[in-house]
Amino acid sequence: MYQYTPRGVCSQYIYFDVVDGKVKNVEFIGGCDGNLQGISRLVDGMKVDEAIDRLSGIKCGHKDTSCPDQFSKALMEYKNIEQKSL
């Protein structure tokens, strides 16, 4: 399980797995519970790059980021770490 600490949003942590290049078991700690459960279910089984493309750049109100945007950043960080370990 991968852990990411989002910045500039209400959620405090994002946990997720990647299995065979697909997002699995996404859990947000804190934030808007219903919306984040919905996002977690929608991306389950989605390819990492597709999730990044769909979620990157989403804003929340006047903020320059959002929980979905932060999740895309978590996935990008995951990809960078995985590429370095190869």
Phi and psi restraints in degrees (range 20) as a CNS / XPLOR table:
assign (resid 1 and name C) (resid 2 and name N)
       (resid 2 and name CA) (resid 2 and name C) 1.0 -100.1 20.0 2
assign (resid 2 and name N) (resid 2 and name CA)
       (resid 2 and name C) (resid 3 and name N) 1.0 140.6 20.0 2
assign (resid 2 and name C) (resid 3 and name N)
       (resid 3 and name CA) (resid 3 and name C) 1.0 -118.3 20.0 2
assign (resid 3 and name N) (resid 3 and name CA)
       (resid 3 and name C) (resid 4 and name N) 1.0 135.8 20.0 2
assign (resid 3 and name C) (resid 4 and name N)
       (resid 4 and name CA) (resid 4 and name C) 1.0 -132.2 20.0 2
assign (resid 4 and name N) (resid 4 and name CA)
       (resid 4 and name C) (resid 5 and name N) 1.0 138.5 20.0 2
assign (resid 4 and name C) (resid 5 and name N)
       (resid 5 and name CA) (resid 5 and name C) 1.0 -102.4 20.0 2
assign (resid 5 and name N) (resid 5 and name CA)
       (resid 5 and name C) (resid 6 and name N) 1.0 107.5 20.0 2
assign (resid 5 and name C) (resid 6 and name N)
       (resid 6 and name CA) (resid 6 and name C) 1.0 -69.5 20.0 2
assign (resid 6 and name N) (resid 6 and name CA)
       (resid 6 and name C) (resid 7 and name N) 1.0 158.3 20.0 2
assign (resid 6 and name C) (resid 7 and name N)
       (resid 7 and name CA) (resid 7 and name C) 1.0 -124.3 20.0 2
assign (resid 7 and name N) (resid 7 and name CA)
       (resid 7 and name C) (resid 8 and name N) 1.0 136.0 20.0 2
assign (resid 7 and name C) (resid 8 and name N)
       (resid 8 and name CA) (resid 8 and name C) 1.0 78.7 20.0 2
assign (resid 8 and name N) (resid 8 and name CA)
       (resid 8 and name C) (resid 9 and name N) 1.0 15.3 20.0 2
assign (resid 8 and name C) (resid 9 and name N)
       (resid 9 and name CA) (resid 9 and name C) 1.0 -134.7 20.0 2
assign (resid 9 and name N) (resid 9 and name CA)
       (resid 9 and name C) (resid 10 and name N) 1.0 173.5 20.0 2
assign (resid 9 and name C) (resid 10 and name N)
       (resid 10 and name CA) (resid 10 and name C) 1.0 -74.4 20.0 2
assign (resid 10 and name N) (resid 10 and name CA)
       (resid 10 and name C) (resid 11 and name N) 1.0 -33.3 20.0 2
assign (resid 10 and name C) (resid 11 and name N)
       (resid 11 and name CA) (resid 11 and name C) 1.0 -69.6 20.0 2
assign (resid 11 and name N) (resid 11 and name CA)
       (resid 11 and name C) (resid 12 and name N) 1.0 145.9 20.0 2
assign (resid 11 and name C) (resid 12 and name N)
       (resid 12 and name CA) (resid 12 and name C) 1.0 -97.5 20.0 2
assign (resid 12 and name N) (resid 12 and name CA)
       (resid 12 and name C) (resid 13 and name N) 1.0 -33.4 20.0 2
assign (resid 12 and name C) (resid 13 and name N)
       (resid 13 and name CA) (resid 13 and name C) 1.0 -145.5 20.0 2
assign (resid 13 and name N) (resid 13 and name CA)
       (resid 13 and name C) (resid 14 and name N) 1.0 153.6 20.0 2
assign (resid 13 and name C) (resid 14 and name N)
       (resid 14 and name CA) (resid 14 and name C) 1.0 -128.8 20.0 2
assign (resid 14 and name N) (resid 14 and name CA)
       (resid 14 and name C) (resid 15 and name N) 1.0 127.4 20.0 2
assign (resid 14 and name C) (resid 15 and name N)
       (resid 15 and name CA) (resid 15 and name C) 1.0 -115.2 20.0 2
assign (resid 15 and name N) (resid 15 and name CA)
       (resid 15 and name C) (resid 16 and name N) 1.0 142.0 20.0 2
assign (resid 15 and name C) (resid 16 and name N)
       (resid 16 and name CA) (resid 16 and name C) 1.0 -163.6 20.0 2
assign (resid 16 and name N) (resid 16 and name CA)
       (resid 16 and name C) (resid 17 and name N) 1.0 163.2 20.0 2
assign (resid 16 and name C) (resid 17 and name N)
       (resid 17 and name CA) (resid 17 and name C) 1.0 -118.1 20.0 2
assign (resid 17 and name N) (resid 17 and name CA)
       (resid 17 and name C) (resid 18 and name N) 1.0 158.6 20.0 2
assign (resid 17 and name C) (resid 18 and name N)
       (resid 18 and name CA) (resid 18 and name C) 1.0 -126.9 20.0 2
assign (resid 18 and name N) (resid 18 and name CA)
       (resid 18 and name C) (resid 19 and name N) 1.0 122.0 20.0 2
assign (resid 18 and name C) (resid 19 and name N)
       (resid 19 and name CA) (resid 19 and name C) 1.0 -124.5 20.0 2
assign (resid 19 and name N) (resid 19 and name CA)
       (resid 19 and name C) (resid 20 and name N) 1.0 119.9 20.0 2
assign (resid 19 and name C) (resid 20 and name N)
       (resid 20 and name CA) (resid 20 and name C) 1.0 53.7 20.0 2
assign (resid 20 and name N) (resid 20 and name CA)
       (resid 20 and name C) (resid 21 and name N) 1.0 40.1 20.0 2
assign (resid 20 and name C) (resid 21 and name N)
       (resid 21 and name CA) (resid 21 and name C) 1.0 78.0 20.0 2
assign (resid 21 and name N) (resid 21 and name CA)
       (resid 21 and name C) (resid 22 and name N) 1.0 8.8 20.0 2
assign (resid 21 and name C) (resid 22 and name N)
       (resid 22 and name CA) (resid 22 and name C) 1.0 -119.4 20.0 2
assign (resid 22 and name N) (resid 22 and name CA)
       (resid 22 and name C) (resid 23 and name N) 1.0 144.7 20.0 2
assign (resid 22 and name C) (resid 23 and name N)
       (resid 23 and name CA) (resid 23 and name C) 1.0 -72.4 20.0 2
assign (resid 23 and name N) (resid 23 and name CA)
       (resid 23 and name C) (resid 24 and name N) 1.0 135.2 20.0 2
assign (resid 23 and name C) (resid 24 and name N)
       (resid 24 and name CA) (resid 24 and name C) 1.0 -142.6 20.0 2
assign (resid 24 and name N) (resid 24 and name CA)
       (resid 24 and name C) (resid 25 and name N) 1.0 152.4 20.0 2
assign (resid 24 and name C) (resid 25 and name N)
       (resid 25 and name CA) (resid 25 and name C) 1.0 54.8 20.0 2
assign (resid 25 and name N) (resid 25 and name CA)
       (resid 25 and name C) (resid 26 and name N) 1.0 47.9 20.0 2
assign (resid 25 and name C) (resid 26 and name N)
       (resid 26 and name CA) (resid 26 and name C) 1.0 -77.3 20.0 2
assign (resid 26 and name N) (resid 26 and name CA)
       (resid 26 and name C) (resid 27 and name N) 1.0 132.4 20.0 2
assign (resid 26 and name C) (resid 27 and name N)
       (resid 27 and name CA) (resid 27 and name C) 1.0 -139.7 20.0 2
assign (resid 27 and name N) (resid 27 and name CA)
       (resid 27 and name C) (resid 28 and name N) 1.0 123.7 20.0 2
assign (resid 27 and name C) (resid 28 and name N)
       (resid 28 and name CA) (resid 28 and name C) 1.0 -98.5 20.0 2
assign (resid 28 and name N) (resid 28 and name CA)
       (resid 28 and name C) (resid 29 and name N) 1.0 136.9 20.0 2
assign (resid 28 and name C) (resid 29 and name N)
       (resid 29 and name CA) (resid 29 and name C) 1.0 -107.3 20.0 2
assign (resid 29 and name N) (resid 29 and name CA)
       (resid 29 and name C) (resid 30 and name N) 1.0 121.1 20.0 2
assign (resid 29 and name C) (resid 30 and name N)
       (resid 30 and name CA) (resid 30 and name C) 1.0 84.9 20.0 2
assign (resid 30 and name N) (resid 30 and name CA)
       (resid 30 and name C) (resid 31 and name N) 1.0 175.6 20.0 2
assign (resid 30 and name C) (resid 31 and name N)
       (resid 31 and name CA) (resid 31 and name C) 1.0 88.6 20.0 2
assign (resid 31 and name N) (resid 31 and name CA)
       (resid 31 and name C) (resid 32 and name N) 1.0 -168.0 20.0 2
assign (resid 31 and name C) (resid 32 and name N)
       (resid 32 and name CA) (resid 32 and name C) 1.0 -80.5 20.0 2
assign (resid 32 and name N) (resid 32 and name CA)
       (resid 32 and name C) (resid 33 and name N) 1.0 98.8 20.0 2
assign (resid 32 and name C) (resid 33 and name N)
       (resid 33 and name CA) (resid 33 and name C) 1.0 -52.6 20.0 2
assign (resid 33 and name N) (resid 33 and name CA)
       (resid 33 and name C) (resid 34 and name N) 1.0 -50.8 20.0 2
assign (resid 33 and name C) (resid 34 and name N)
       (resid 34 and name CA) (resid 34 and name C) 1.0 -63.2 20.0 2
assign (resid 34 and name N) (resid 34 and name CA)
       (resid 34 and name C) (resid 35 and name N) 1.0 -46.9 20.0 2
assign (resid 34 and name C) (resid 35 and name N)
       (resid 35 and name CA) (resid 35 and name C) 1.0 -62.4 20.0 2
assign (resid 35 and name N) (resid 35 and name CA)
       (resid 35 and name C) (resid 36 and name N) 1.0 -41.4 20.0 2
assign (resid 35 and name C) (resid 36 and name N)
       (resid 36 and name CA) (resid 36 and name C) 1.0 -73.0 20.0 2
assign (resid 36 and name N) (resid 36 and name CA)
       (resid 36 and name C) (resid 37 and name N) 1.0 -31.3 20.0 2
assign (resid 36 and name C) (resid 37 and name N)
       (resid 37 and name CA) (resid 37 and name C) 1.0 -64.8 20.0 2
assign (resid 37 and name N) (resid 37 and name CA)
       (resid 37 and name C) (resid 38 and name N) 1.0 -39.8 20.0 2
assign (resid 37 and name C) (resid 38 and name N)
       (resid 38 and name CA) (resid 38 and name C) 1.0 -62.5 20.0 2
assign (resid 38 and name N) (resid 38 and name CA)
       (resid 38 and name C) (resid 39 and name N) 1.0 -45.9 20.0 2
assign (resid 38 and name C) (resid 39 and name N)
       (resid 39 and name CA) (resid 39 and name C) 1.0 -61.4 20.0 2
assign (resid 39 and name N) (resid 39 and name CA)
       (resid 39 and name C) (resid 40 and name N) 1.0 -44.0 20.0 2
assign (resid 39 and name C) (resid 40 and name N)
       (resid 40 and name CA) (resid 40 and name C) 1.0 -58.4 20.0 2
assign (resid 40 and name N) (resid 40 and name CA)
       (resid 40 and name C) (resid 41 and name N) 1.0 -42.6 20.0 2
assign (resid 40 and name C) (resid 41 and name N)
       (resid 41 and name CA) (resid 41 and name C) 1.0 -72.4 20.0 2
assign (resid 41 and name N) (resid 41 and name CA)
       (resid 41 and name C) (resid 42 and name N) 1.0 -37.1 20.0 2
assign (resid 41 and name C) (resid 42 and name N)
       (resid 42 and name CA) (resid 42 and name C) 1.0 -66.8 20.0 2
assign (resid 42 and name N) (resid 42 and name CA)
       (resid 42 and name C) (resid 43 and name N) 1.0 -35.6 20.0 2
assign (resid 42 and name C) (resid 43 and name N)
       (resid 43 and name CA) (resid 43 and name C) 1.0 -88.1 20.0 2
assign (resid 43 and name N) (resid 43 and name CA)
       (resid 43 and name C) (resid 44 and name N) 1.0 -11.0 20.0 2
assign (resid 43 and name C) (resid 44 and name N)
       (resid 44 and name CA) (resid 44 and name C) 1.0 -59.2 20.0 2
assign (resid 44 and name N) (resid 44 and name CA)
       (resid 44 and name C) (resid 45 and name N) 1.0 122.0 20.0 2
assign (resid 44 and name C) (resid 45 and name N)
       (resid 45 and name CA) (resid 45 and name C) 1.0 89.2 20.0 2
assign (resid 45 and name N) (resid 45 and name CA)
       (resid 45 and name C) (resid 46 and name N) 1.0 -4.4 20.0 2
assign (resid 45 and name C) (resid 46 and name N)
       (resid 46 and name CA) (resid 46 and name C) 1.0 -79.7 20.0 2
assign (resid 46 and name N) (resid 46 and name CA)
       (resid 46 and name C) (resid 47 and name N) 1.0 144.2 20.0 2
assign (resid 46 and name C) (resid 47 and name N)
       (resid 47 and name CA) (resid 47 and name C) 1.0 -62.5 20.0 2
assign (resid 47 and name N) (resid 47 and name CA)
       (resid 47 and name C) (resid 48 and name N) 1.0 143.8 20.0 2
assign (resid 47 and name C) (resid 48 and name N)
       (resid 48 and name CA) (resid 48 and name C) 1.0 -54.2 20.0 2
assign (resid 48 and name N) (resid 48 and name CA)
       (resid 48 and name C) (resid 49 and name N) 1.0 -48.8 20.0 2
assign (resid 48 and name C) (resid 49 and name N)
       (resid 49 and name CA) (resid 49 and name C) 1.0 -64.1 20.0 2
assign (resid 49 and name N) (resid 49 and name CA)
       (resid 49 and name C) (resid 50 and name N) 1.0 -36.0 20.0 2
assign (resid 49 and name C) (resid 50 and name N)
       (resid 50 and name CA) (resid 50 and name C) 1.0 -66.5 20.0 2
assign (resid 50 and name N) (resid 50 and name CA)
       (resid 50 and name C) (resid 51 and name N) 1.0 -42.4 20.0 2
assign (resid 50 and name C) (resid 51 and name N)
       (resid 51 and name CA) (resid 51 and name C) 1.0 -61.9 20.0 2
assign (resid 51 and name N) (resid 51 and name CA)
       (resid 51 and name C) (resid 52 and name N) 1.0 -42.1 20.0 2
assign (resid 51 and name C) (resid 52 and name N)
       (resid 52 and name CA) (resid 52 and name C) 1.0 -60.5 20.0 2
assign (resid 52 and name N) (resid 52 and name CA)
       (resid 52 and name C) (resid 53 and name N) 1.0 -48.5 20.0 2
assign (resid 52 and name C) (resid 53 and name N)
       (resid 53 and name CA) (resid 53 and name C) 1.0 -59.8 20.0 2
assign (resid 53 and name N) (resid 53 and name CA)
       (resid 53 and name C) (resid 54 and name N) 1.0 -41.1 20.0 2
assign (resid 53 and name C) (resid 54 and name N)
       (resid 54 and name CA) (resid 54 and name C) 1.0 -75.4 20.0 2
assign (resid 54 and name N) (resid 54 and name CA)
       (resid 54 and name C) (resid 55 and name N) 1.0 -32.2 20.0 2
assign (resid 54 and name C) (resid 55 and name N)
       (resid 55 and name CA) (resid 55 and name C) 1.0 -99.9 20.0 2
assign (resid 55 and name N) (resid 55 and name CA)
       (resid 55 and name C) (resid 56 and name N) 1.0 -22.4 20.0 2
assign (resid 55 and name C) (resid 56 and name N)
       (resid 56 and name CA) (resid 56 and name C) 1.0 -63.9 20.0 2
assign (resid 56 and name N) (resid 56 and name CA)
       (resid 56 and name C) (resid 57 and name N) 1.0 133.0 20.0 2
assign (resid 56 and name C) (resid 57 and name N)
       (resid 57 and name CA) (resid 57 and name C) 1.0 90.0 20.0 2
assign (resid 57 and name N) (resid 57 and name CA)
       (resid 57 and name C) (resid 58 and name N) 1.0 -3.0 20.0 2
assign (resid 57 and name C) (resid 58 and name N)
       (resid 58 and name CA) (resid 58 and name C) 1.0 -69.6 20.0 2
assign (resid 58 and name N) (resid 58 and name CA)
       (resid 58 and name C) (resid 59 and name N) 1.0 133.8 20.0 2
assign (resid 58 and name C) (resid 59 and name N)
       (resid 59 and name CA) (resid 59 and name C) 1.0 -109.3 20.0 2
assign (resid 59 and name N) (resid 59 and name CA)
       (resid 59 and name C) (resid 60 and name N) 1.0 156.9 20.0 2
assign (resid 59 and name C) (resid 60 and name N)
       (resid 60 and name CA) (resid 60 and name C) 1.0 -118.0 20.0 2
assign (resid 60 and name N) (resid 60 and name CA)
       (resid 60 and name C) (resid 61 and name N) 1.0 108.0 20.0 2
assign (resid 60 and name C) (resid 61 and name N)
       (resid 61 and name CA) (resid 61 and name C) 1.0 57.8 20.0 2
assign (resid 61 and name N) (resid 61 and name CA)
       (resid 61 and name C) (resid 62 and name N) 1.0 -126.7 20.0 2
assign (resid 61 and name C) (resid 62 and name N)
       (resid 62 and name CA) (resid 62 and name C) 1.0 -86.6 20.0 2
assign (resid 62 and name N) (resid 62 and name CA)
       (resid 62 and name C) (resid 63 and name N) 1.0 -4.1 20.0 2
assign (resid 62 and name C) (resid 63 and name N)
       (resid 63 and name CA) (resid 63 and name C) 1.0 -75.8 20.0 2
assign (resid 63 and name N) (resid 63 and name CA)
       (resid 63 and name C) (resid 64 and name N) 1.0 152.3 20.0 2
assign (resid 63 and name C) (resid 64 and name N)
       (resid 64 and name CA) (resid 64 and name C) 1.0 -82.3 20.0 2
assign (resid 64 and name N) (resid 64 and name CA)
       (resid 64 and name C) (resid 65 and name N) 1.0 -0.3 20.0 2
assign (resid 64 and name C) (resid 65 and name N)
       (resid 65 and name CA) (resid 65 and name C) 1.0 -143.7 20.0 2
assign (resid 65 and name N) (resid 65 and name CA)
       (resid 65 and name C) (resid 66 and name N) 1.0 -179.0 20.0 2
assign (resid 65 and name C) (resid 66 and name N)
       (resid 66 and name CA) (resid 66 and name C) 1.0 -156.4 20.0 2
assign (resid 66 and name N) (resid 66 and name CA)
       (resid 66 and name C) (resid 67 and name N) 1.0 173.3 20.0 2
assign (resid 66 and name C) (resid 67 and name N)
       (resid 67 and name CA) (resid 67 and name C) 1.0 -61.9 20.0 2
assign (resid 67 and name N) (resid 67 and name CA)
       (resid 67 and name C) (resid 68 and name N) 1.0 -42.4 20.0 2
assign (resid 67 and name C) (resid 68 and name N)
       (resid 68 and name CA) (resid 68 and name C) 1.0 -62.4 20.0 2
assign (resid 68 and name N) (resid 68 and name CA)
       (resid 68 and name C) (resid 69 and name N) 1.0 -41.2 20.0 2
assign (resid 68 and name C) (resid 69 and name N)
       (resid 69 and name CA) (resid 69 and name C) 1.0 -62.7 20.0 2
assign (resid 69 and name N) (resid 69 and name CA)
       (resid 69 and name C) (resid 70 and name N) 1.0 -41.7 20.0 2
assign (resid 69 and name C) (resid 70 and name N)
       (resid 70 and name CA) (resid 70 and name C) 1.0 -65.3 20.0 2
assign (resid 70 and name N) (resid 70 and name CA)
       (resid 70 and name C) (resid 71 and name N) 1.0 -34.6 20.0 2
assign (resid 70 and name C) (resid 71 and name N)
       (resid 71 and name CA) (resid 71 and name C) 1.0 -65.2 20.0 2
assign (resid 71 and name N) (resid 71 and name CA)
       (resid 71 and name C) (resid 72 and name N) 1.0 -38.3 20.0 2
assign (resid 71 and name C) (resid 72 and name N)
       (resid 72 and name CA) (resid 72 and name C) 1.0 -62.9 20.0 2
assign (resid 72 and name N) (resid 72 and name CA)
       (resid 72 and name C) (resid 73 and name N) 1.0 -37.1 20.0 2
assign (resid 72 and name C) (resid 73 and name N)
       (resid 73 and name CA) (resid 73 and name C) 1.0 -66.8 20.0 2
assign (resid 73 and name N) (resid 73 and name CA)
       (resid 73 and name C) (resid 74 and name N) 1.0 -37.1 20.0 2
assign (resid 73 and name C) (resid 74 and name N)
       (resid 74 and name CA) (resid 74 and name C) 1.0 -62.0 20.0 2
assign (resid 74 and name N) (resid 74 and name CA)
       (resid 74 and name C) (resid 75 and name N) 1.0 -42.7 20.0 2
assign (resid 74 and name C) (resid 75 and name N)
       (resid 75 and name CA) (resid 75 and name C) 1.0 -66.5 20.0 2
assign (resid 75 and name N) (resid 75 and name CA)
       (resid 75 and name C) (resid 76 and name N) 1.0 -38.4 20.0 2
assign (resid 75 and name C) (resid 76 and name N)
       (resid 76 and name CA) (resid 76 and name C) 1.0 -64.9 20.0 2
assign (resid 76 and name N) (resid 76 and name CA)
       (resid 76 and name C) (resid 77 and name N) 1.0 -41.4 20.0 2
assign (resid 76 and name C) (resid 77 and name N)
       (resid 77 and name CA) (resid 77 and name C) 1.0 -62.3 20.0 2
assign (resid 77 and name N) (resid 77 and name CA)
       (resid 77 and name C) (resid 78 and name N) 1.0 -43.4 20.0 2
assign (resid 77 and name C) (resid 78 and name N)
       (resid 78 and name CA) (resid 78 and name C) 1.0 -56.9 20.0 2
assign (resid 78 and name N) (resid 78 and name CA)
       (resid 78 and name C) (resid 79 and name N) 1.0 -47.9 20.0 2
assign (resid 78 and name C) (resid 79 and name N)
       (resid 79 and name CA) (resid 79 and name C) 1.0 -60.1 20.0 2
assign (resid 79 and name N) (resid 79 and name CA)
       (resid 79 and name C) (resid 80 and name N) 1.0 -43.0 20.0 2
assign (resid 79 and name C) (resid 80 and name N)
       (resid 80 and name CA) (resid 80 and name C) 1.0 -62.0 20.0 2
assign (resid 80 and name N) (resid 80 and name CA)
       (resid 80 and name C) (resid 81 and name N) 1.0 -42.6 20.0 2
assign (resid 80 and name C) (resid 81 and name N)
       (resid 81 and name CA) (resid 81 and name C) 1.0 -66.0 20.0 2
assign (resid 81 and name N) (resid 81 and name CA)
       (resid 81 and name C) (resid 82 and name N) 1.0 -42.8 20.0 2
assign (resid 81 and name C) (resid 82 and name N)
       (resid 82 and name CA) (resid 82 and name C) 1.0 -65.2 20.0 2
assign (resid 82 and name N) (resid 82 and name CA)
       (resid 82 and name C) (resid 83 and name N) 1.0 -39.6 20.0 2
assign (resid 82 and name C) (resid 83 and name N)
       (resid 83 and name CA) (resid 83 and name C) 1.0 -66.1 20.0 2
assign (resid 83 and name N) (resid 83 and name CA)
       (resid 83 and name C) (resid 84 and name N) 1.0 -36.5 20.0 2
assign (resid 83 and name C) (resid 84 and name N)
       (resid 84 and name CA) (resid 84 and name C) 1.0 -68.8 20.0 2
assign (resid 84 and name N) (resid 84 and name CA)
       (resid 84 and name C) (resid 85 and name N) 1.0 -29.1 20.0 2
assign (resid 84 and name C) (resid 85 and name N)
       (resid 85 and name CA) (resid 85 and name C) 1.0 -81.6 20.0 2
assign (resid 85 and name N) (resid 85 and name CA)
       (resid 85 and name C) (resid 86 and name N) 1.0 -7.6 20.0 2
